[in-house]
Amino acid sequence: MFRAALRLSVSGARSLTRSPPQYAAPLAARCYSHGKQETDEEFDARWITYFNKPDIDAWELRKGMNTLIGYDLVPEPKILDAALRACRRLNDLASAIRILEAVKDKSGPHKDIYPYVIQELRPTLTELGIPTPEELGIDKV
């Protein structure tokens, strides 16, 4: 009996004095994505293809533009060209003007971006008959 009590007290005392295992874990590298990185050209091609779908509907157009504007970038004029042509196929002038307003808003404090985009889109805007917000006078509201 005494032997059993002594064994329990010795093993109990050992567990109190045990130090944690002495090993060094390797530092983990953070890998947020295992997929391949998309290049700028692939990104542009993906969005141009999306907006050039012949059966795109108004909901898909708005969803695509909402997603595109949500990125931390101002869309390239060639992507906006495809989006404006999709607006024309849908006969949706309001969405086309909203796209231009979103680009102006997205340009933020960089005053040279929006005029560049309008300059690049001018032939498309003229061809499709889409006025800019400035031409409509709604940029001052």
C-alpha positions as CSV (number, residue, x, y, z in Angstrom):
1,M,0.0,0.0,0.0
2,F,2.8,2.4,0.9
3,R,4.6,1.5,-2.2
4,A,1.6,2.3,-4.4
5,A,1.1,5.7,-2.7
6,L,4.8,6.4,-3.1
7,R,4.6,5.5,-6.8
8,L,1.6,7.8,-7.4
9,S,3.2,10.7,-5.5
10,V,6.5,10.3,-7.4
11,S,4.8,10.1,-10.8
12,G,2.5,13.0,-9.9
13,A,5.5,15.1,-8.9
14,R,7.3,14.3,-12.2
15,S,4.3,15.5,-14.2
16,L,4.4,18.8,-12.4
17,T,8.1,19.3,-13.1
18,R,8.1,18.2,-16.8
19,S,9.1,20.9,-19.2
20,P,7.5,21.1,-22.6
21,P,9.2,19.2,-25.4
22,Q,12.2,21.1,-26.7
23,Y,11.8,21.2,-30.5
24,A,11.6,24.0,-32.9
25,A,8.8,24.0,-35.3
26,P,9.6,25.4,-38.7
27,L,8.0,28.8,-39.5
28,A,5.0,28.3,-41.7
29,A,4.9,30.2,-44.9
30,R,1.5,31.8,-45.7
31,C,0.2,30.5,-48.9
32,Y,-3.1,32.2,-49.6
33,S,-3.7,30.7,-53.0
34,H,-2.4,27.5,-54.6
35,G,-3.7,28.5,-58.1
36,K,-1.7,30.1,-60.8
37,Q,-1.4,33.9,-60.8
38,E,-3.4,35.5,-63.5
39,T,-1.6,38.0,-65.8
40,D,-3.0,41.3,-66.8
41,E,-3.6,40.1,-70.4
42,E,-5.5,37.0,-69.1
43,F,-7.5,39.2,-66.8
44,D,-8.4,41.6,-69.6
45,A,-9.3,38.7,-71.9
46,R,-11.5,37.0,-69.3
47,W,-13.6,40.2,-68.8
48,I,-13.8,41.0,-72.5
49,T,-15.0,37.4,-73.2
50,Y,-17.5,37.8,-70.3
51,F,-19.0,41.0,-71.8
52,N,-18.9,39.7,-75.4
53,K,-21.2,36.8,-74.6
54,P,-24.0,37.0,-77.1
55,D,-26.6,35.9,-74.6
56,I,-25.6,38.2,-71.7
57,D,-28.6,39.6,-69.9
58,A,-29.0,42.8,-67.9
59,W,-28.4,41.0,-64.5
60,E,-25.2,39.4,-65.8
61,L,-24.0,42.8,-67.1
62,R,-24.7,44.5,-63.7
63,K,-23.1,41.6,-61.8
64,G,-20.0,41.7,-64.0
65,M,-19.6,45.5,-63.7
66,N,-20.2,45.3,-59.9
67,T,-17.5,42.6,-59.6
68,L,-15.1,44.5,-61.9
69,I,-15.6,47.8,-60.1
70,G,-15.0,46.0,-56.8
71,Y,-11.4,45.2,-57.7
72,D,-8.7,47.6,-56.8
73,L,-8.2,48.9,-60.3
74,V,-9.7,51.1,-63.0
75,P,-10.8,48.8,-65.8
76,E,-8.9,49.0,-69.1
77,P,-10.7,50.9,-71.9
78,K,-10.9,47.6,-74.0
79,I,-12.9,46.0,-71.2
80,L,-15.1,49.0,-70.9
81,D,-15.6,48.9,-74.7
82,A,-16.9,45.4,-74.4
83,A,-19.2,46.4,-71.5
84,L,-20.5,49.4,-73.4
85,R,-21.2,47.2,-76.5
86,A,-23.1,44.7,-74.2
87,C,-25.2,47.7,-73.0
88,R,-26.0,48.6,-76.6
89,R,-27.0,45.0,-77.3
90,L,-29.3,45.1,-74.3
91,N,-30.5,48.6,-75.3
92,D,-29.6,49.8,-71.8
93,L,-28.4,53.4,-72.0
94,A,-28.7,53.9,-68.2
95,S,-26.2,51.1,-67.5
96,A,-23.8,52.5,-70.0
97,I,-23.9,55.9,-68.3
98,R,-23.5,54.2,-64.9
99,I,-20.4,52.4,-66.2
100,L,-18.9,55.8,-67.2
101,E,-19.8,57.3,-63.8
102,A,-18.3,54.3,-62.0
103,V,-15.1,54.7,-63.9
104,K,-14.9,58.4,-63.0
105,D,-15.6,57.6,-59.4
106,K,-13.0,54.8,-59.4
107,S,-10.4,57.1,-60.9
108,G,-10.5,59.0,-57.6
109,P,-8.0,61.8,-57.1
110,H,-6.0,60.8,-60.2
111,K,-7.5,63.5,-62.5
112,D,-5.7,62.2,-65.6
113,I,-7.2,58.7,-65.7
114,Y,-10.8,59.5,-66.6
115,P,-10.0,61.8,-69.5
116,Y,-7.7,59.1,-70.9
117,V,-10.4,56.5,-70.6
118,I,-12.9,58.8,-72.4
119,Q,-10.3,59.6,-75.0
120,E,-9.8,55.9,-75.7
121,L,-13.5,55.2,-75.7
122,R,-14.5,58.2,-77.8
123,P,-14.8,56.3,-81.1
124,T,-17.0,53.6,-79.4
125,L,-19.1,56.2,-77.6
126,T,-19.7,58.0,-80.9
127,E,-20.5,54.8,-82.8
128,L,-22.9,53.6,-80.2
129,G,-24.5,57.0,-79.5
130,I,-23.7,57.0,-75.8
131,P,-23.3,60.4,-74.3
132,T,-20.9,60.9,-71.4
133,P,-22.2,62.1,-68.0
134,E,-20.5,65.5,-68.7
135,E,-22.4,65.9,-72.0
136,L,-25.7,65.2,-70.2
137,G,-24.8,67.6,-67.4
138,I,-25.3,65.0,-64.6
139,D,-21.7,65.3,-63.4
140,K,-22.4,68.5,-61.5
141,V,-25.3,67.1,-59.4
